[in-house]
Amino acid sequence: MSSKFSQLVDSAQEFLPLLPWGVEFEKDKFLRPDFTSLDVVSFASSGIPAGINIPNYDEIRENEGFKNVSLGNVLSAASQDKRVTFLTTEDQGIFTDLRGKAFEVQVGLHELLGHGSGKLFSKDKNGVFNFEQDKVINPLTGDKIRSWYNPGETWDTQFSTIASTYEECRAECVGIYLSTDRNILRIFGYEGAEAEDIMYVNWLSMLRAGLIALEFYTPETKKWRQVRYTDLIFIYTQLLIMAHLKGYRHV
């Protein structure tokens, strides 16, 4: 796994321009993360993450880089015997056979290129911007960038309780978006029909995860008990909207 992820990072400058935003929204130089894959002996938690991205300090991540730890044996820890919920009979076999491989692709893209991409526009204490204020255009409005981070402001201070959810959603979307690129799948050793199946299972996994995330909603407080699942619900909802707009088949 380490060699695949290292090759993915080495090719970051090739793959980051594929993301649906301009180069102005990326760091001037991709900061190569320090990557380590570990096997977990014990993890005292209600949910075990497949990867951990540190530090959480925006200024360090933006200017110095970050570290990524992949908990390798978590990827293959799921039981293979039980029937998988929320899937058709036709999808049971391919999902059971390939979900571990598809998850490996998703984790690599999520942690290394998802959290590793993007640029926070800011102005320092001397009034200097880290982007060309007169040239960068907001693709959603067609206007120049009207807001940025001022000294002392961070991602967490501005987005408060939804900061983690927002960032996880972004990284997860980078993962499923880039998982359709054949050159990326080739790094992981998948080509031809198998690559097509990996793409399918990865997206199928995301949809199923969105349904499972409903278990973590508390109607009494109208809050999610697990921040990590809030982003999955958002992605699931957006995919349903897209499916409705394009037409879908009831199964």
C-alpha positions as CSV (number, residue, x, y, z in Angstrom):
1,M,0.0,0.0,0.0
2,S,2.8,2.4,0.9
3,S,4.3,2.2,-2.6
4,K,1.0,2.9,-4.3
5,F,0.3,5.9,-2.1
6,S,3.8,7.2,-2.6
7,Q,3.4,6.9,-6.4
8,L,0.0,8.7,-6.1
9,V,1.7,11.6,-4.2
10,D,4.5,11.7,-6.8
11,S,1.9,12.2,-9.5
12,A,-0.1,14.8,-7.6
13,Q,0.9,17.6,-10.0
14,E,-0.6,15.6,-12.8
15,F,-3.9,14.8,-11.1
16,L,-4.7,17.9,-9.1
17,P,-5.5,19.9,-12.4
18,L,-8.2,17.4,-13.1
19,L,-10.3,18.7,-10.2
20,P,-13.2,21.0,-11.2
21,W,-11.6,24.3,-10.2
22,G,-8.9,26.5,-11.6
23,V,-5.2,26.3,-10.8
24,E,-5.6,29.6,-8.9
25,F,-7.5,27.6,-6.2
26,E,-4.5,25.3,-5.6
27,K,-1.4,26.0,-3.6
28,D,1.5,27.5,-5.5
29,K,3.5,24.3,-4.7
30,F,2.0,21.0,-3.7
31,L,3.4,20.2,-0.2
32,R,4.2,16.5,-0.3
33,P,2.7,14.8,2.8
34,D,4.7,12.5,5.0
35,F,3.0,9.1,4.6
36,T,3.0,6.1,6.8
37,S,0.9,2.9,6.7
38,L,0.4,1.1,10.1
39,D,-1.4,-2.0,11.2
40,V,-3.6,-1.5,14.3
41,V,-3.4,-3.8,17.3
42,S,-5.9,-2.0,19.4
43,F,-8.1,1.1,18.9
44,A,-10.4,2.2,21.8
45,S,-13.2,3.9,20.0
46,S,-16.7,3.4,18.8
47,G,-15.5,3.8,15.2
48,I,-12.1,3.1,13.7
49,P,-10.8,5.5,11.1
50,A,-9.1,4.2,8.0
51,G,-6.8,7.2,7.8
52,I,-5.7,10.1,10.0
53,N,-4.5,13.4,8.6
54,I,-2.6,15.8,10.9
55,P,-2.0,18.5,12.0
56,N,-5.3,20.4,12.3
57,Y,-3.7,23.8,12.3
58,D,-4.5,25.5,9.0
59,E,-1.4,27.7,9.0
60,I,1.0,24.7,9.3
61,R,-0.9,22.7,6.7
62,E,-1.0,25.6,4.3
63,N,2.7,26.6,4.6
64,E,4.6,23.6,5.9
65,G,2.7,20.5,4.9
66,F,1.0,17.6,6.7
67,K,1.4,14.0,7.8
68,N,-0.9,11.1,6.9
69,V,-1.3,7.8,8.6
70,S,-3.2,5.0,7.0
71,L,-4.4,2.3,9.3
72,G,-3.9,-0.5,6.8
73,N,-5.6,-3.5,8.4
74,V,-8.8,-1.5,9.0
75,L,-9.4,-1.6,5.3
76,S,-9.8,-5.4,5.3
77,A,-11.4,-5.8,8.8
78,A,-15.1,-6.0,7.6
79,S,-16.8,-9.4,7.8
80,Q,-17.2,-11.1,4.4
81,D,-19.9,-13.5,5.5
82,K,-23.0,-11.4,6.2
83,R,-25.4,-10.1,3.5
84,V,-24.7,-6.5,2.8
85,T,-27.7,-4.2,3.6
86,F,-29.3,-1.8,1.2
87,L,-27.9,-3.6,-1.9
88,T,-29.6,-5.5,-4.6
89,T,-29.0,-9.2,-5.0
90,E,-27.0,-8.5,-8.2
91,D,-24.6,-6.2,-6.4
92,Q,-23.9,-8.4,-3.4
93,G,-21.1,-10.4,-5.0
94,I,-19.2,-7.6,-6.7
95,F,-19.5,-5.4,-3.6
96,T,-18.2,-8.1,-1.2
97,D,-15.3,-9.0,-3.6
98,L,-14.1,-5.5,-4.3
99,R,-15.1,-3.1,-1.5
100,G,-11.8,-3.5,0.2
101,K,-9.9,-2.7,-3.0
102,A,-12.2,0.2,-3.8
103,F,-11.9,1.6,-0.3
104,E,-8.1,1.5,-0.6
105,V,-8.4,3.7,-3.6
106,Q,-10.8,6.1,-1.9
107,V,-8.7,6.4,1.2
108,G,-5.6,7.2,-0.7
109,L,-7.3,9.9,-2.8
110,H,-9.3,11.3,0.2
111,E,-6.3,11.6,2.5
112,L,-3.5,12.5,0.1
113,L,-5.1,14.5,-2.6
114,G,-8.4,15.5,-0.9
115,H,-7.0,17.0,2.3
116,G,-3.8,17.9,0.4
117,S,-5.5,20.0,-2.2
118,G,-7.0,23.5,-2.2
119,K,-5.8,26.9,-1.1
120,L,-7.1,29.2,1.6
121,F,-7.1,32.8,0.2
122,S,-5.7,35.1,2.9
123,K,-4.3,38.5,3.6
124,D,-1.4,38.8,6.1
125,K,-0.8,41.5,8.7
126,N,1.1,43.6,6.1
127,G,-1.9,43.6,3.8
128,V,-0.3,41.2,1.3
129,F,-2.6,38.7,-0.4
130,N,-1.5,35.1,-1.2
131,F,-3.4,35.3,-4.5
132,E,-3.8,37.8,-7.3
133,Q,-6.8,39.7,-6.0
134,D,-7.4,41.5,-9.3
135,K,-7.3,38.4,-11.5
136,V,-8.8,35.5,-9.7
137,I,-12.4,34.9,-10.6
138,N,-15.1,33.2,-8.5
139,P,-16.4,30.5,-10.9
140,L,-19.8,30.5,-9.1
141,T,-20.5,34.2,-9.5
142,G,-18.1,35.3,-12.3
143,D,-16.9,38.2,-10.1
144,K,-13.6,38.8,-8.4
145,I,-12.9,37.2,-5.0
146,R,-14.7,39.4,-2.5
147,S,-13.7,37.7,0.8
148,W,-10.6,36.1,2.3
149,Y,-9.1,35.1,5.6
150,N,-7.7,38.0,7.6
151,P,-4.9,37.7,10.2
152,G,-6.0,35.5,13.1
153,E,-8.8,33.9,11.2
154,T,-8.8,30.2,10.4
155,W,-11.0,27.6,8.8
156,D,-12.3,26.5,12.2
157,T,-13.0,30.0,13.5
158,Q,-15.0,30.9,10.4
159,F,-17.0,27.7,10.0
160,S,-17.2,26.7,13.6
161,T,-19.2,23.5,14.2
162,I,-19.4,22.6,10.5
163,A,-15.7,23.1,9.7
164,S,-14.7,19.4,10.1
165,T,-17.8,18.2,8.2
166,Y,-17.2,20.7,5.4
167,E,-13.5,19.6,5.0
168,E,-14.4,15.8,5.2
169,C,-17.1,16.4,2.6
170,R,-14.6,18.1,0.3
171,A,-11.9,15.4,0.7
172,E,-14.5,12.6,0.2
173,C,-15.8,14.3,-3.0
174,V,-12.2,14.6,-4.4
175,G,-11.9,10.9,-3.8
176,I,-15.0,9.7,-5.6
177,Y,-14.3,12.3,-8.4
178,L,-10.7,11.2,-9.1
179,S,-11.5,7.5,-8.6
180,T,-12.9,7.5,-12.2
181,D,-9.5,8.4,-13.7
182,R,-8.0,5.4,-15.4
183,N,-4.4,6.6,-14.8
184,I,-5.0,6.8,-11.1
185,L,-6.6,3.3,-11.0
186,R,-3.6,2.0,-13.0
187,I,-1.3,3.1,-10.1
188,F,-3.4,0.8,-7.8
189,G,-3.0,-2.0,-10.4
190,Y,-6.5,-1.9,-11.9
191,E,-7.2,-1.7,-15.7
192,G,-9.9,-2.7,-18.1
193,A,-13.1,-4.3,-16.8
194,E,-11.6,-4.5,-13.2
195,A,-11.0,-0.8,-13.2
196,E,-14.7,-0.2,-14.2
197,D,-15.8,-2.4,-11.4
198,I,-13.6,-0.6,-8.9
199,M,-15.2,2.7,-10.0
200,Y,-18.7,1.3,-9.6
201,V,-18.1,-0.3,-6.2
202,N,-16.5,2.9,-4.9
203,W,-19.5,5.0,-5.8
204,L,-21.9,2.3,-4.6
205,S,-20.1,2.3,-1.2
206,M,-20.5,6.0,-0.9
207,L,-24.3,5.7,-1.5
208,R,-24.6,2.9,1.0
209,A,-22.6,4.8,3.6
210,G,-25.0,7.7,3.2
211,L,-27.9,5.5,4.1
212,I,-26.0,4.0,7.1
213,A,-25.3,7.5,8.3
214,L,-29.0,8.0,9.0
215,E,-28.5,5.8,12.1
216,F,-26.4,8.6,13.7
217,Y,-29.1,11.3,13.6
218,T,-30.9,12.3,16.8
219,P,-34.4,13.6,16.0
220,E,-34.9,15.0,19.5
221,T,-31.9,17.4,19.2
222,K,-31.9,17.5,15.4
223,K,-28.2,16.9,15.4
224,W,-25.8,14.2,14.1
225,R,-24.0,12.3,16.8
226,Q,-21.0,11.7,14.6
227,V,-19.5,14.6,12.5
228,R,-17.9,12.1,10.1
229,Y,-21.3,10.9,8.9
230,T,-22.8,14.4,8.2
231,D,-20.7,14.8,5.1
232,L,-21.9,11.4,3.8
233,I,-25.5,12.5,4.1
234,F,-24.8,15.6,2.1
235,I,-23.0,13.7,-0.6
236,Y,-25.8,11.1,-0.7
237,T,-28.5,13.8,-1.0
238,Q,-26.6,15.5,-3.8
239,L,-26.3,12.2,-5.7
240,L,-30.0,11.5,-5.3
241,I,-30.8,15.0,-6.6
242,M,-28.5,14.3,-9.6
243,A,-30.1,10.9,-10.2
244,H,-33.6,12.5,-10.1
245,L,-32.7,15.2,-12.6
246,K,-31.2,12.7,-15.0
247,G,-33.8,10.0,-14.4
248,Y,-33.3,6.8,-12.5
249,R,-34.6,3.2,-12.4
250,H,-36.4,1.9,-9.3
251,V,-35.1,-1.4,-8.0
